Amino acid sequence: MPFELEAVERVHADVVVPFTIEGRDVRGRIARLDEVVDDIITRHDYPDAVSALLGEALLYAALLGSMMKFEGIFTLQASGDGPVSVIVADYAAAAGADGSVSIGGIVRGYARYDDTRLAALGDGPFDLGMLMGQGRLVFTLDQGRYAERYQGIVELTGASLDRAVRSYFLNSEQLPSEIIAHCAKVDDGDGPRWRAACLLIQHLPSGAKLQDDGVSEENWRHVRALMQSVRRDELLDPALSLHDVLYRLFHEDGVRVFAPSHVALGCRCSEERLRLIISSFSQEERRDMAEENIISATCEFCKTEYRFVLSEFN
């Protein structure tokens, strides 16, 4: 069967690409973040274990956020009682003049962790349970005036975030899903840099009752087996287009690739917004915030520092 492209652009990185497998009742998305994830992680300068976890969260935020049909914000927040207490990543979709999303969006993220508790774990390797302990993963979808705010919550279980993401899909969409994700520091000769990539497949509703439908069950097993043959280096290699990765895996069945959603680095903080927040406090509270008549604040996402003179608010 043919390999069909609705978008002729062959994309390599900082992008999410939707696709379907012909005749198998399976849809999917493949994503790779390169400059975006490296910029965010480098800006924060977290330990490698925390950086890898944040990179994976950024990847899922872009993957899930790119599914929005209208302008909005998708937020993924993991919290636990382990050395890493919080991981936050969000994706803000860019909308066209008609309100529909066709271009892509911007991502940002940050982590909170306890240096002492993290160092006590030793040199690793670490799994999700060791880093975050018991906790939960919260998915929040806010599409403003287009829909009610949606929130889904799943437990943090297993060795990595992908298990919680699969649970989210099963609970929210009742779709059997499989996901493979990698976030790592890769050196291609120009020095090490962070990259993240993942591949998601979902069984469509027509084949949801897998136990009652032998054909659907066989289709799902077949596509899952092909998906699981993908190598880590293939997913993370920026020289290999995402179209080529999909072709290597699924060309014998026929894979149809749709228009990509591009992902950029961006933050929604601003001096004006922060000034409004500070203005909402009382004069006494603002005096307590100030040092030598200066109120300073740093955005947790982008690390931009803002400074305000106390007298501005009198």
PAFI-25743 format. One record per residue (C-alpha): residue number from 0; residue in one letter; x, y negated, z negated. Coordinates in steps of 0.1 Angstrom, whole numbers, plus 2048, in hexadecimal, padded with zeros to 3 digits. Each point is the difference from the previous one (the first is absolute). Layout:
<atoms>
+------+------+------+-------+-----+
! resi ! resn ! east ! north !  up !
+------+------+------+-------+-----+
!  NUM !    A !    X !     Y !   Z !
...
+------+------+------+-------+-----+
</atoms>
This chain:
<atoms>
+------+------+------+-------+-----+
! resi ! resn ! east ! north !  up !
+------+------+------+-------+-----+
!    0 !    M !  800 !   800 ! 800 !
!    1 !    P !  80D !   7DC ! 807 !
!    2 !    F !  810 !   7E9 ! 7E8 !
!    3 !    E !  7EA !   7E1 ! 802 !
!    4 !    L !  808 !   7DC ! 7F6 !
!    5 !    E !  7E6 !   7E6 ! 7FB !
!    6 !    A !  81C !   7E8 ! 7F7 !
!    7 !    V !  81F !   803 ! 818 !
!    8 !    E !  816 !   7EF ! 7E6 !
!    9 !    R !  818 !   819 ! 7F1 !
!   10 !    V !  805 !   7F6 ! 7DC !
!   11 !    H !  81C !   809 ! 7E9 !
!   12 !    A !  7FD !   7F0 ! 7DE !
!   13 !    D !  7EC !   7EA ! 7E9 !
!   14 !    V !  7E0 !   80D ! 810 !
!   15 !    V !  7E3 !   818 ! 7FA !
!   16 !    V !  7F4 !   815 ! 81E !
!   17 !    P !  7DE !   811 ! 801 !
!   18 !    F !  7FB !   820 ! 815 !
!   19 !    T !  7E9 !   81D ! 806 !
!   20 !    I !  807 !   825 ! 809 !
!   21 !    E !  7EB !   80A ! 81E !
!   22 !    G !  7E7 !   81B ! 7FA !
!   23 !    R !  80B !   806 ! 7DC !
!   24 !    D !  7E9 !   7E9 ! 7EC !
!   25 !    V !  81E !   7F0 ! 7F1 !
!   26 !    R !  80A !   7DB ! 7FE !
!   27 !    G !  81F !   7F1 ! 7F0 !
!   28 !    R !  818 !   7E3 ! 7FB !
!   29 !    I !  826 !   7FE ! 801 !
!   30 !    A !  812 !   7E3 ! 7F0 !
!   31 !    R !  824 !   7F5 ! 7FC !
!   32 !    L !  80D !   7E2 ! 7EC !
!   33 !    D !  823 !   7F4 ! 806 !
!   34 !    E !  809 !   7DB ! 7FC !
!   35 !    V !  7E1 !   7FA ! 7EB !
!   36 !    V !  807 !   81A ! 7E6 !
!   37 !    D !  825 !   7F9 ! 7FF !
!   38 !    D !  7FA !   7DB ! 7FB !
!   39 !    I !  7E8 !   805 ! 7E3 !
!   40 !    I !  815 !   81A ! 7EF !
!   41 !    T !  821 !   7ED ! 804 !
!   42 !    R !  7EF !   7E0 ! 7F4 !
!   43 !    H !  7F7 !   811 ! 7DF !
!   44 !    D !  820 !   814 ! 7FC !
!   45 !    Y !  7EF !   81C ! 7EC !
!   46 !    P !  812 !   821 ! 7F8 !
!   47 !    D !  7FE !   819 ! 81D !
!   48 !    A !  7E6 !   816 ! 7EF !
!   49 !    V !  7E8 !   7E2 ! 7FB !
!   50 !    S !  808 !   7F3 ! 823 !
!   51 !    A !  7F6 !   821 ! 810 !
!   52 !    L !  7E0 !   800 ! 7ED !
!   53 !    L !  7F7 !   7DC ! 80A !
!   54 !    G !  809 !   808 ! 824 !
!   55 !    E !  7E8 !   81D ! 801 !
!   56 !    A !  7E5 !   7EA ! 7F0 !
!   57 !    L !  806 !   7E5 ! 81B !
!   58 !    L !  7FD !   81A ! 81A !
!   59 !    Y !  7DE !   80D ! 7F3 !
!   60 !    A !  7F3 !   7DC ! 7FD !
!   61 !    A !  808 !   7F9 ! 824 !
!   62 !    L !  7F2 !   822 ! 80C !
!   63 !    L !  7DF !   7FC ! 7ED !
!   64 !    G !  7FD !   7DB ! 804 !
!   65 !    S !  803 !   803 ! 826 !
!   66 !    M !  7E0 !   813 ! 800 !
!   67 !    M !  7EC !   7E1 ! 7F6 !
!   68 !    K !  7E8 !   7F4 ! 81B !
!   69 !    F !  7FF !   7DC ! 7F4 !
!   70 !    E !  816 !   7E7 ! 7EF !
!   71 !    G !  807 !   80A ! 7DC !
!   72 !    I !  819 !   80C ! 7E7 !
!   73 !    F !  808 !   824 ! 7F7 !
!   74 !    T !  813 !   805 ! 7DF !
!   75 !    L !  810 !   81F ! 7F2 !
!   76 !    Q !  80A !   7FF ! 7DB !
!   77 !    A !  80F !   81D ! 7ED !
!   78 !    S !  804 !   7FE ! 7DA !
!   79 !    G !  80D !   819 ! 7E7 !
!   80 !    D !  810 !   805 ! 7DE !
!   81 !    G !  822 !   80A ! 80E !
!   82 !    P !  820 !   7EB ! 805 !
!   83 !    V !  7F0 !   7F1 ! 81F !
!   84 !    S !  7E0 !   7F0 ! 7F3 !
!   85 !    V !  7F2 !   7EE ! 81F !
!   86 !    I !  804 !   802 ! 826 !
!   87 !    V !  7EB !   7E8 ! 815 !
!   88 !    A !  7FE !   7FD ! 825 !
!   89 !    D !  7E6 !   7EE ! 815 !
!   90 !    Y !  7F8 !   7FA ! 825 !
!   91 !    A !  7EE !   7E1 ! 80C !
!   92 !    A !  7F0 !   806 ! 822 !
!   93 !    A !  802 !   7E5 ! 81B !
!   94 !    A !  7DF !   7F9 ! 812 !
!   95 !    G !  7F8 !   7F3 ! 822 !
!   96 !    A !  7E7 !   7E3 ! 807 !
!   97 !    D !  7E3 !   818 ! 7FE !
!   98 !    G !  80B !   80E ! 7DE !
!   99 !    S !  80B !   822 ! 80E !
!  100 !    V !  822 !   80D ! 7F8 !
!  101 !    S !  816 !   807 ! 81F !
!  102 !    I !  823 !   7F3 ! 7F9 !
!  103 !    G !  80C !   80E ! 7DF !
!  104 !    G !  807 !   7F1 ! 7DE !
!  105 !    I !  81A !   7F7 ! 7E6 !
!  106 !    V !  80C !   815 ! 7E2 !
!  107 !    R !  810 !   7F7 ! 7DF !
!  108 !    G !  808 !   813 ! 7E0 !
!  109 !    Y !  812 !   802 ! 7DE !
!  110 !    A !  807 !   818 ! 7E4 !
!  111 !    R !  804 !   7FE ! 7DA !
!  112 !    Y !  816 !   818 ! 7ED !
!  113 !    D !  814 !   805 ! 7E0 !
!  114 !    D !  825 !   800 ! 806 !
!  115 !    T !  808 !   813 ! 7E1 !
!  116 !    R !  7E6 !   81C ! 805 !
!  117 !    L !  80A !   803 ! 825 !
!  118 !    A !  825 !   803 ! 7F7 !
!  119 !    A !  7F7 !   81B ! 7E7 !
!  120 !    L !  7F4 !   817 ! 81C !
!  121 !    G !  823 !   804 ! 80D !
!  122 !    D !  80B !   801 ! 825 !
!  123 !    G !  7E2 !   812 ! 80F !
!  124 !    P !  7F1 !   80B ! 816 !
!  125 !    F !  7DF !   7F4 ! 7F1 !
!  126 !    D !  7DC !   808 ! 809 !
!  127 !    L !  7E1 !   7EB ! 7FB !
!  128 !    G !  7F8 !   80F ! 7DE !
!  129 !    M !  822 !   7F9 ! 7F2 !
!  130 !    L !  7FF !   7DC ! 80C !
!  131 !    M !  7DC !   7F6 ! 7F9 !
!  132 !    G !  7F3 !   81A ! 7E7 !
!  133 !    Q !  7DB !   802 ! 7FB !
!  134 !    G !  7EC !   7E6 ! 812 !
!  135 !    R !  7E9 !   7F7 ! 81D !
!  136 !    L !  801 !   7F2 ! 823 !
!  137 !    V !  7E7 !   7E5 ! 808 !
!  138 !    F !  7F5 !   7F8 ! 824 !
!  139 !    T !  7EF !   7DE ! 805 !
!  140 !    L !  7F0 !   7F4 ! 820 !
!  141 !    D !  7F4 !   7DC ! 802 !
!  142 !    Q !  7F2 !   7F6 ! 821 !
!  143 !    G !  7F2 !   7DF ! 7F3 !
!  144 !    R !  7DE !   7F6 ! 80F !
!  145 !    Y !  7FF !   81F ! 817 !
!  146 !    A !  7FA !   81A ! 7E5 !
!  147 !    E !  7FF !   807 ! 7DB !
!  148 !    R !  820 !   805 ! 7EE !
!  149 !    Y !  809 !   825 ! 7FE !
!  150 !    Q !  816 !   811 ! 7E6 !
!  151 !    G !  80B !   824 ! 7FF !
!  152 !    I !  814 !   810 ! 7E3 !
!  153 !    V !  813 !   821 ! 800 !
!  154 !    E !  818 !   80F ! 7E6 !
!  155 !    L !  825 !   7FF ! 806 !
!  156 !    T !  808 !   825 ! 803 !
!  157 !    G !  81B !   815 ! 811 !
!  158 !    A !  823 !   7F7 ! 80B !
!  159 !    S !  7F8 !   7E3 ! 817 !
!  160 !    L !  7E6 !   7E6 ! 809 !
!  161 !    D !  7F4 !   813 ! 81E !
!  162 !    R !  7EB !   818 ! 7EB !
!  163 !    A !  7ED !   7E2 ! 7F1 !
!  164 !    V !  7FB !   7F2 ! 823 !
!  165 !    R !  7F2 !   821 ! 80C !
!  166 !    S !  7E8 !   800 ! 7E2 !
!  167 !    Y !  7F5 !   7DD ! 809 !
!  168 !    F !  7F7 !   80A ! 824 !
!  169 !    L !  7EE !   81F ! 7F4 !
!  170 !    N !  7EC !   7EC ! 7E6 !
!  171 !    S !  7F8 !   7E1 ! 814 !
!  172 !    E !  7FB !   80E ! 823 !
!  173 !    Q !  7FB !   826 ! 7F9 !
!  174 !    L !  81A !   807 ! 81B !
!  175 !    P !  81A !   81B ! 7FC !
!  176 !    S !  821 !   7EE ! 805 !
!  177 !    E !  825 !   808 ! 801 !
!  178 !    I !  81D !   7E7 ! 7FD !
!  179 !    I !  825 !   801 ! 803 !
!  180 !    A !  814 !   7E2 ! 7F4 !
!  181 !    H !  825 !   7F7 ! 7FB !
!  182 !    C !  811 !   7E1 ! 7F2 !
!  183 !    A !  826 !   800 ! 7FF !
!  184 !    K !  81F !   7EB ! 804 !
!  185 !    V !  80F !   809 ! 822 !
!  186 !    D !  822 !   7F6 ! 80F !
!  187 !    D !  802 !   801 ! 826 !
!  188 !    G !  822 !   7F0 ! 800 !
!  189 !    D !  7F6 !   7DC ! 7F9 !
!  190 !    G !  7FE !   806 ! 7DA !
!  191 !    P !  7E4 !   810 ! 7EC !
!  192 !    R !  7DD !   7F2 ! 803 !
!  193 !    W !  7DE !   80B ! 7F3 !
!  194 !    R !  7E6 !   810 ! 817 !
!  195 !    A !  7DF !   810 ! 7FA !
!  196 !    A !  7EA !   815 ! 817 !
!  197 !    C !  7E1 !   816 ! 7FD !
!  198 !    L !  7E9 !   816 ! 815 !
!  199 !    L !  7DB !   804 ! 7F7 !
!  200 !    I !  7E7 !   818 ! 80F !
!  201 !    Q !  7DB !   803 ! 7F7 !
!  202 !    H !  7E6 !   81A ! 80A !
!  203 !    L !  7E2 !   7EE ! 80E !
!  204 !    P !  7DD !   804 ! 7F2 !
!  205 !    S !  7F5 !   818 ! 81B !
!  206 !    G !  817 !   81A ! 7F2 !
!  207 !    A !  7FD !   7F7 ! 7DB !
!  208 !    K !  7F1 !   822 ! 7F6 !
!  209 !    L !  820 !   813 ! 807 !
!  210 !    Q !  7F7 !   81F ! 7ED !
!  211 !    D !  7E0 !   804 ! 816 !
!  212 !    D !  810 !   7F9 ! 821 !
!  213 !    G !  81C !   817 ! 80C !
!  214 !    V !  808 !   7EA ! 81E !
!  215 !    S !  803 !   7E1 ! 7EB !
!  216 !    E !  815 !   812 ! 7E6 !
!  217 !    E !  817 !   80D ! 81B !
!  218 !    N !  803 !   7DD ! 810 !
!  219 !    W !  809 !   7F0 ! 7DF !
!  220 !    R !  81A !   81B ! 7F8 !
!  221 !    H !  80F !   7FC ! 822 !
!  222 !    V !  804 !   7DA ! 7FE !
!  223 !    R !  80D !   802 ! 7DC !
!  224 !    A !  81A !   819 ! 80B !
!  225 !    L !  80C !   7E9 ! 81C !
!  226 !    M !  800 !   7E2 ! 7E9 !
!  227 !    Q !  815 !   812 ! 7E6 !
!  228 !    S !  81B !   807 ! 81A !
!  229 !    V !  809 !   7DB ! 801 !
!  230 !    R !  823 !   7F9 ! 7F3 !
!  231 !    R !  809 !   7E5 ! 7E7 !
!  232 !    D !  81A !   7F1 ! 818 !
!  233 !    E !  7E6 !   7FE ! 81C !
!  234 !    L !  7E8 !   7EC ! 7EB !
!  235 !    L !  81B !   7E8 ! 7F4 !
!  236 !    D !  814 !   7FC ! 820 !
!  237 !    P !  7F9 !   7DD ! 80E !
!  238 !    A !  80F !   80A ! 822 !
!  239 !    L !  7E4 !   819 ! 804 !
!  240 !    S !  7DF !   7EF ! 809 !
!  241 !    L !  7E1 !   80C ! 7EC !
!  242 !    H !  7F0 !   809 ! 821 !
!  243 !    D !  81D !   818 ! 806 !
!  244 !    V !  7FC !   810 ! 7DE !
!  245 !    L !  7DB !   806 ! 807 !
!  246 !    Y !  809 !   80E ! 822 !
!  247 !    R !  819 !   819 ! 7F2 !
!  248 !    L !  7E6 !   80C ! 7E7 !
!  249 !    F !  7E0 !   801 ! 813 !
!  250 !    H !  805 !   7FD ! 826 !
!  251 !    E !  7F4 !   824 ! 807 !
!  252 !    D !  7DE !   7F9 ! 7F1 !
!  253 !    G !  7FE !   7DD ! 80D !
!  254 !    V !  804 !   7E1 ! 7EA !
!  255 !    R !  7EE !   7DF ! 807 !
!  256 !    V !  812 !   7E2 ! 7F1 !
!  257 !    F !  7EE !   7DF ! 7F9 !
!  258 !    A !  80A !   7DC ! 7FC !
!  259 !    P !  819 !   7FB ! 7E3 !
!  260 !    S !  7FD !   7EA ! 7E2 !
!  261 !    H !  81F !   7EC ! 7FA !
!  262 !    V !  80C !   7FB ! 7DC !
!  263 !    A !  813 !   7E1 ! 7F4 !
!  264 !    L !  80E !   7F4 ! 7E0 !
!  265 !    G !  7EB !   7E5 ! 7EF !
!  266 !    C !  7F5 !   7F2 ! 7DF !
!  267 !    R !  7E0 !   7ED ! 7F7 !
!  268 !    C !  810 !   7EB ! 7E4 !
!  269 !    S !  802 !   7DB ! 804 !
!  270 !    E !  808 !   7E1 ! 7EC !
!  271 !    E !  7DD !   7F3 ! 803 !
!  272 !    R !  7F0 !   820 ! 7F3 !
!  273 !    L !  818 !   801 ! 7E3 !
!  274 !    R !  7FA !   7DB ! 7F7 !
!  275 !    L !  7DB !   808 ! 7FF !
!  276 !    I !  806 !   81D ! 7E8 !
!  277 !    I !  816 !   7EB ! 7E9 !
!  278 !    S !  7E6 !   7E4 ! 801 !
!  279 !    S !  7E6 !   818 ! 7F1 !
!  280 !    F !  814 !   802 ! 7DF !
!  281 !    S !  7FC !   7E7 ! 7E4 !
!  282 !    Q !  81A !   7E5 ! 7FA !
!  283 !    E !  80D !   812 ! 7E2 !
!  284 !    E !  804 !   821 ! 813 !
!  285 !    R !  813 !   7EE ! 81C !
!  286 !    R !  817 !   7F0 ! 7E6 !
!  287 !    D !  807 !   823 ! 7F3 !
!  288 !    M !  808 !   80C ! 823 !
!  289 !    A !  819 !   7E4 ! 807 !
!  290 !    E !  825 !   7FF ! 7F9 !
!  291 !    E !  810 !   7DD ! 800 !
!  292 !    N !  7DF !   7F4 ! 810 !
!  293 !    I !  802 !   819 ! 81D !
!  294 !    I !  7E8 !   81C ! 806 !
!  295 !    S !  810 !   81C ! 813 !
!  296 !    A !  7F0 !   81E ! 810 !
!  297 !    T !  80D !   81C ! 817 !
!  298 !    C !  7EA !   814 ! 817 !
!  299 !    E !  803 !   825 ! 7F8 !
!  300 !    F !  7FB !   809 ! 824 !
!  301 !    C !  818 !   7EA ! 814 !
!  302 !    K !  816 !   7F3 ! 7E3 !
!  303 !    T !  7FA !   7DC ! 80B !
!  304 !    E !  805 !   7E8 ! 7E2 !
!  305 !    Y !  7E9 !   7E2 ! 7FB !
!  306 !    R !  808 !   7E3 ! 7E9 !
!  307 !    F !  7E7 !   7E6 ! 7F4 !
!  308 !    V !  806 !   7E0 ! 7EB !
!  309 !    L !  7E9 !   801 ! 7E2 !
!  310 !    S !  7F4 !   7DC ! 806 !
!  311 !    E !  7F0 !   80B ! 821 !
!  312 !    F !  7E4 !   80F ! 7EB !
!  313 !    N !  7F9 !   7E3 ! 7E9 !
+------+------+------+-------+-----+
</atoms>
